[in-house]
Amino acid sequence: MARYDAYARIQDWPEFMSWPETWEQRIDKGWVLDQHCGVRAYLKDARESSAMDEVKHFGMRRGGRRLLPTMVQLANSGTLPGAVSPVIGLPDMHCGYGFAIGSVCAVNTEDPNAVVSPGGVGFDINCGVRLIRTNLTTKDLEDKKERLVQSLYDHIPVGLGSQGVLPTSFEVLTNALELGMDWSVREGQAWVEDRDHCEEFGRMLDVDPSVCSTRAKKRGMPQMGTLGAGNHFCEVQSVDEIFDEYAAKKMGLEQDQVVVMVHSGSRGFGHQVATDSLVELERAISRDSVRLNDMQLAYTKIQSPEGQRYLKGMACAANYAWVNRSAITFLVRQAFAKTFGESADDLDMHLVYDVCHNIAKFEEHMVDGRPRRLLVHRKGATRAFPPHHPDIPVDYQNIGQPVLVGGSMGTASYVLTGTEKAMTHTWGSTCHGAGRNMARNSARNTVDHASVLLDLQSQGITCRMASLKLINEEAPDAYKNVDDVVETCHLAGISKKTARLRPQCVIKG
């Protein structure tokens, strides 16, 4: 059958979609071929969203390889063997490789046919965000902002293909892949308490570096401690508004305080791990004549040799990302100490929290009234566990897991907390950022970088970037409004606002 026959009923969308709330949309199973799970999507105005526009215009673009509508990608996720309802779409969702970015798909491991899909994690495995607090205020930045941003730019390698300043050998890399942030602490690149304020405490245990290709290791070896390019950033920010005084106090945050947000991932190592696995799975799918709505949905059974190789390699890449962000934190602390003439400890540069965005993890959730062990794929989504959950740090047991949401360049970022409703409605997940609404090529062709720089300057934001084209690609107009994204999640009850952060200095690759 022709591949697009899987979407023969797309234009019958009114029969399958409903809107229980202005910010919630549901898609019944059966909308695309073999879809056995429903979809629950959260959007600012679900009926009039850009995601719905994609669906309505899909019939005009039949034939040839094209990007599928985000809503169709969500429905396609519901075709995975072992997947349980609902597949989740979050307000920052947009089209991705196979799976929508900003989506969550949970698979029941008790099902003998349950699968793992690399497309449900993405190429930048454990792309994530961390927040470092200080005891400085914006007044302390007034005469040092230029010196600070230059010091950060000098300390942190940025840009596509950038190389780290930390010496790394195959032996060192293998140890880092096995130990994650335990290795960073041992090597003096992280504080002991940093590890306690990381998702999974900065280390996934079920790893095997031997399953990672030599090419992956060669790509990863020189890049440890580098920011990378694209939407990755290091921002000096200030606490602009506090919504939950108790939660903010628990995190050590207060009005006008200076903080640092770091957004980076597993660099070329994680990309190669994902690529190697997808090549292997796509070859197996073709060999076995498995019918997929989209080849980018390639999957394998969790317990198969291919599935175990991917999961162990993915865990290695996740550990690499934590080590990478720890190394960047080490460099950030050095830059602050040099600029302000005090040690990082005296500046109270403690880690608030570190969250993952692209990862698949085994978690316990309630399904049909009983706890089940699920493999939860989060792609462009953040874990948002509620108060008293055993997997969050002791410091945050009374408030819930901190959730860090990075904005687009020049716009606000947010600190949120997880909720009980997230556990019951979204597999313990919420948004991860602003979410693109313009492709990079379109942004390069339509956005004027000079205007963007003038706008940043008028807001008092100091920038350093490795490439002018990045200004166009990462301009605020290329992204959704992060305030709307966060407010939608807050109204839906899947996360709770704690603080709003305003950018002061921006470092991008």
C-alpha positions in Angstrom: 0.0 0.0 0.0 1.2 3.6 -0.6 2.5 5.1 2.6 0.2 8.1 2.5 -2.8 5.7 2.7 -2.1 5.6 6.4 -3.5 9.1 6.5 -6.6 8.5 4.3 -8.8 9.7 7.2 -6.9 12.9 8.1 -9.5 15.2 6.5 -12.2 13.4 8.6 -10.6 15.1 11.7 -13.9 16.5 13.0 -15.0 12.9 13.7 -12.0 12.2 15.9 -11.2 15.5 17.7 -12.8 17.1 20.7 -12.0 20.0 23.0 -13.0 19.5 26.6 -11.3 22.8 27.5 -10.1 25.8 25.6 -6.6 24.7 26.3 -7.1 20.9 25.8 -7.6 18.9 22.6 -8.2 15.2 22.3 -7.8 12.8 19.4 -9.6 9.5 19.4 -7.8 6.3 18.3 -8.2 5.3 14.7 -7.5 8.6 13.1 -4.4 7.2 11.4 -3.8 3.6 10.4 -3.0 1.3 13.3 -3.5 4.0 16.0 -4.6 2.2 19.2 -3.9 5.1 21.6 -5.7 8.4 22.0 -4.0 11.8 22.1 -4.3 14.5 24.7 -2.8 17.9 23.6 -2.4 21.1 25.5 -2.5 24.4 23.5 -3.2 28.0 24.3 -6.3 28.0 22.0 -6.7 24.4 20.9 -9.3 24.9 18.2 -7.4 27.7 16.4 -3.8 26.6 17.0 -1.1 26.5 14.3 -1.1 22.7 14.8 -4.7 22.6 13.6 -3.9 24.7 10.6 -1.3 22.1 9.6 -4.0 19.4 9.7 -6.5 21.4 7.7 -4.0 22.1 4.9 -2.4 18.6 4.9 -4.7 17.4 2.1 -3.3 20.1 -0.3 0.3 18.6 0.0 -0.2 15.0 -1.0 2.7 13.2 -2.6 6.4 13.3 -2.0 8.3 13.5 1.3 7.0 16.3 3.4 6.8 17.2 7.1 3.8 15.6 8.7 1.5 17.8 10.8 2.4 17.8 14.4 -1.0 16.3 15.3 -0.4 13.5 12.9 2.9 12.7 14.5 1.2 12.6 17.9 -1.3 10.1 16.5 1.5 8.1 14.8 3.1 7.7 18.3 0.0 5.9 19.3 0.7 3.1 16.8 3.7 1.8 18.8 3.2 -1.7 20.1 2.7 -1.6 23.8 1.9 2.2 23.9 -0.7 3.2 26.5 -3.2 6.0 26.2 -2.9 8.9 26.0 0.0 10.2 23.9 0.7 13.7 25.2 1.3 16.9 23.2 2.5 19.9 25.1 2.0 23.6 24.3 5.6 24.0 22.8 5.1 21.1 20.5 6.2 21.2 16.8 7.2 18.8 14.0 10.2 16.6 14.7 11.9 13.5 13.4 9.1 10.8 13.5 7.8 12.0 16.9 6.7 15.5 17.6 9.1 17.6 19.7 7.1 18.5 22.8 5.5 15.0 23.2 5.4 12.1 25.6 4.7 8.5 24.8 4.6 5.8 27.5 5.0 2.1 26.7 3.8 -0.7 29.1 6.8 -2.9 29.8 4.5 -5.8 30.9 3.4 -6.1 27.2 5.7 -8.7 25.6 5.5 -6.7 22.4 6.5 -3.4 24.1 9.0 -1.3 22.1 11.5 1.5 22.4 11.9 4.0 19.6 14.9 6.3 19.2 12.7 8.8 17.4 10.8 9.2 20.7 13.9 10.5 22.3 15.6 12.5 19.5 19.2 13.0 18.4 20.4 15.3 21.2 20.0 12.7 24.0 19.5 14.3 27.4 19.5 17.8 26.0 18.7 19.6 29.2 18.8 22.7 31.3 20.3 23.5 34.7 20.0 26.6 36.9 22.8 27.9 39.1 22.0 30.6 41.7 24.3 33.3 43.1 24.1 35.8 46.0 24.5 38.7 43.5 21.8 41.1 42.5 21.3 43.1 39.2 23.0 46.1 40.9 26.2 44.1 41.2 26.1 43.6 37.4 25.8 47.2 36.4 29.5 48.0 35.8 30.6 44.4 35.2 28.1 43.1 32.6 30.4 43.5 29.6 33.4 42.0 31.5 31.3 39.1 32.7 29.8 38.2 29.3 33.2 38.3 27.7 34.7 36.2 30.5 32.0 33.6 30.0 32.5 33.6 26.2 36.3 33.2 26.7 35.8 30.3 29.2 33.1 28.3 27.5 33.8 26.8 24.0 30.7 27.5 21.8 29.6 26.9 18.2 29.2 24.0 15.8 32.1 21.6 16.2 33.6 23.5 19.1 36.2 21.6 21.2 36.5 21.5 24.9 39.4 22.7 27.0 39.3 19.7 29.3 41.7 16.9 28.2 39.9 13.7 27.4 41.2 10.2 26.3 39.3 7.1 25.4 39.8 5.8 28.9 38.6 9.1 30.5 35.6 9.1 28.2 34.7 5.5 29.1 34.8 6.4 32.8 32.6 9.4 32.3 30.1 7.4 30.3 29.9 4.8 33.1 29.8 7.1 36.1 28.1 10.3 34.9 28.2 13.1 37.5 30.0 10.7 39.9 32.9 11.1 37.6 32.6 14.9 37.5 32.6 15.0 41.4 35.6 12.7 41.5 37.5 14.8 39.0 36.7 18.1 40.9 34.5 19.5 38.1 31.3 19.4 40.2 30.4 19.8 43.8 28.9 16.8 45.7 25.6 18.7 46.3 25.4 19.3 42.5 24.8 15.6 42.0 21.9 15.6 44.5 20.1 18.3 42.6 20.1 16.5 39.2 17.4 14.3 37.7 18.4 10.7 38.2 21.1 12.2 40.5 23.2 12.8 37.4 23.8 9.2 36.5 21.9 6.4 34.7 23.1 3.1 35.9 22.3 0.6 33.1 25.1 1.6 30.8 27.5 -0.2 28.5 30.1 2.0 26.7 31.1 -1.0 24.5 27.8 -0.7 22.6 28.7 2.8 21.5 30.5 3.0 18.2 34.1 4.2 17.8 32.8 7.0 15.7 30.5 8.1 18.5 33.4 8.1 20.9 35.6 10.0 18.5 33.0 12.7 18.1 32.4 13.0 21.8 35.9 12.9 23.1 36.9 16.5 22.1 33.5 18.1 22.8 33.2 17.5 26.6 32.6 20.9 28.2 31.2 22.6 25.1 28.0 24.5 24.7 27.4 23.7 21.0 25.2 25.6 18.6 21.6 26.0 17.7 19.3 26.7 20.6 21.8 25.9 23.2 22.8 28.8 25.5 24.3 30.0 28.6 22.4 33.0 30.1 23.0 35.2 33.0 19.5 36.0 34.3 17.8 37.9 37.1 14.7 36.8 39.0 12.0 39.1 37.6 8.9 37.9 39.3 8.1 35.4 42.0 4.7 33.5 41.9 5.2 31.0 44.7 7.2 32.5 47.6 7.5 29.2 49.5 8.8 27.2 46.6 11.2 30.0 45.6 12.6 30.1 49.1 13.1 26.4 49.1 15.2 26.7 45.9 17.1 29.7 47.3 15.6 32.2 44.8 14.5 35.8 45.6 13.5 38.9 43.8 16.3 40.6 41.7 18.7 37.8 42.3 21.3 36.9 39.6 21.2 33.3 38.3 22.8 31.4 35.4 20.9 29.0 33.1 22.8 26.5 31.0 21.1 24.6 28.1 23.2 21.9 26.4 23.2 18.2 25.7 25.2 15.2 24.6 26.8 16.9 21.6 28.1 14.8 18.7 28.3 11.7 20.9 24.6 11.5 21.5 23.8 12.4 17.9 25.9 9.5 16.7 24.4 7.0 19.2 21.0 7.9 17.9 22.1 7.8 14.3 23.8 4.4 14.7 20.7 2.9 16.3 18.3 4.3 13.7 20.3 3.0 10.8 20.3 -0.5 12.4 16.5 -0.4 13.2 15.5 1.0 9.7 17.5 -1.8 8.1 15.7 -4.4 10.3 12.3 -2.9 9.6 12.9 -3.1 5.8 14.2 -6.7 6.1 11.2 -7.9 8.1 8.7 -5.9 6.0 7.2 -4.3 9.1 4.5 -1.8 8.2 5.1 1.7 9.6 3.1 4.9 8.9 6.5 6.7 8.8 9.9 5.1 8.6 11.1 7.6 11.2 9.0 5.7 13.7 11.4 2.8 13.6 11.3 0.8 16.8 12.4 -2.5 18.3 11.2 -4.6 21.2 12.6 -3.4 24.5 14.1 -6.9 25.4 15.5 -7.5 21.9 19.3 -7.3 21.5 18.8 -4.1 19.4 16.6 -2.6 22.1 19.0 -3.3 24.8 21.9 -1.9 22.8 20.0 1.3 22.2 18.9 1.7 25.8 22.4 1.2 27.1 23.9 3.5 24.5 21.2 6.1 25.3 22.1 5.9 29.0 25.8 6.5 28.1 24.8 9.6 26.1 22.6 10.8 29.0 25.6 10.5 31.4 27.8 12.3 28.8 25.3 15.2 28.8 25.4 15.5 32.6 29.2 15.5 32.6 29.1 18.1 29.8 26.8 20.4 31.7 28.9 19.9 34.8 32.0 20.9 32.9 30.3 24.0 31.6 29.2 24.8 35.2 32.8 24.5 36.3 33.8 27.0 33.6 30.9 29.3 34.6 32.0 29.3 38.2 35.6 30.2 37.1 34.3 33.1 35.0 32.2 34.5 37.8 35.1 34.1 40.3 37.5 35.9 37.9 35.0 38.8 37.2 33.9 39.4 40.8 37.1 38.5 42.6 35.5 36.0 44.9 35.3 32.2 44.9 32.3 30.4 43.5 31.6 29.1 47.0 31.6 32.7 48.4 29.3 33.7 45.6 26.9 30.9 46.7 26.9 29.4 43.2 24.9 26.3 44.1 23.0 24.2 41.6 19.2 24.7 41.9 18.4 21.7 39.6 19.2 20.0 36.3 16.5 18.5 34.1 16.4 16.3 31.0 14.4 17.1 27.9 15.1 14.2 25.5 15.2 10.8 27.2 13.4 7.5 27.7 13.2 6.2 31.3 11.6 3.3 33.2 9.0 4.8 35.7 6.1 3.6 37.7 2.7 5.2 36.8 -0.9 4.3 37.4 -2.7 2.6 34.5 -6.3 1.4 34.8 -6.2 1.8 38.5 -3.0 -0.1 39.2 0.8 0.8 39.2 2.6 -0.3 36.1 6.2 -0.1 35.0 6.3 2.1 31.9 9.1 3.2 29.5 8.3 6.9 29.2 9.7 8.6 26.0 10.0 12.3 26.6 11.0 14.3 23.5 11.2 18.1 24.1 9.3 17.5 27.4 10.3 17.9 31.0 9.7 15.5 33.9 7.4 17.2 36.4 7.0 14.9 39.5 4.8 16.1 42.4 5.6 16.7 46.0 6.7 13.7 48.1 7.7 11.6 45.0 10.6 9.4 46.0 12.7 10.3 42.9 13.1 14.0 43.7 15.6 15.5 46.2 14.9 15.7 49.9 15.2 19.5 49.7 12.2 19.7 47.3 10.0 17.0 48.8 7.4 19.6 50.0 7.2 21.6 46.8 7.6 19.1 44.0 10.3 18.7 41.4 11.7 21.9 40.0 11.0 22.3 36.2 13.3 24.7 34.2 11.8 26.2 31.1 14.2 28.1 28.8 12.8 30.9 26.7 13.9 32.0 23.3 16.8 34.5 22.9 15.9 37.8 24.7 12.7 36.5 26.3 11.9 35.2 29.8 12.6 31.8 31.2 10.7 30.1 34.0 11.1 28.0 37.1 8.0 25.7 37.7 7.2 22.8 40.0 5.7 19.4 39.2 2.1 18.6 40.3 0.0 15.6 41.1 -2.2 16.3 38.0 0.9 15.9 35.8 1.3 12.4 37.2 -2.3 11.4 36.5 -2.7 13.3 33.2 0.6 13.6 31.3 2.8 10.8 32.7 4.5 13.3 35.1 5.5 15.7 32.3 5.2 19.3 31.2 6.7 21.7 28.7 10.4 22.3 28.0 10.7 25.7 26.3 9.1 28.1 23.8 9.0 25.7 20.9 9.7 26.7 17.3 7.1 28.2 15.1 9.4 29.0 12.2 11.9 26.7 10.4 15.5 27.7 10.6 15.7 28.3 6.8 12.6 30.5 7.0 14.1 32.5 9.9 17.4 33.0 8.1 15.5 34.4 5.1 12.9 36.6 6.9 14.5 37.8 10.1 16.9 40.9 10.1 19.7 40.2 12.5 20.4 43.9 12.9 16.9 44.5 14.2 17.2 41.6 16.6 20.5 43.0 18.0 19.0 46.5 18.4 16.0 45.0 20.3 18.2 43.1 22.6 20.4 46.2 23.2 17.3 48.3 24.0 16.4 45.7 26.7 19.8 46.0 28.3 20.8 42.4 27.2 24.5 41.9 26.4 25.3 39.1 23.8 28.2 37.1 22.5 27.6 34.7 19.6 29.8 32.7 17.3 27.7 33.2 14.2 25.6 36.0 12.8 23.2 33.6 11.1 22.4 32.2 14.5 20.8 35.5 15.5 18.3 35.1 12.7 17.6 31.4 13.5 17.2 32.0 17.2 15.3 35.3 17.1 12.2 35.5 19.3 9.9 35.7 16.3 11.1 32.2 15.3 9.6 30.8 18.5 6.3 30.6 20.2 5.5 32.9 23.1 7.1 31.2 26.2 4.7 33.1 28.5 1.7 31.5 26.7 3.3 28.1 26.8 4.0 28.3 30.6 0.6 29.8 31.3 -1.2 27.0 29.4 0.6 24.4 31.5 -0.2 26.3 34.7 -3.9 26.6 33.8 -4.0 22.9 32.9 -2.5 22.1 36.3 0.4 20.0 34.9 3.0 22.4 36.4 2.9 25.4 38.7 4.7 28.7 38.2 7.4 29.6 40.8 9.5 32.3 39.2 10.0 34.3 36.0 13.6 35.0 34.9 14.8 37.9 32.8 17.9 37.6 30.6 20.8 39.9 31.3 23.7 38.3 29.3 23.4 35.7 26.5 26.1 33.4 25.2 25.2 31.3 22.1 27.1 29.2 19.6 
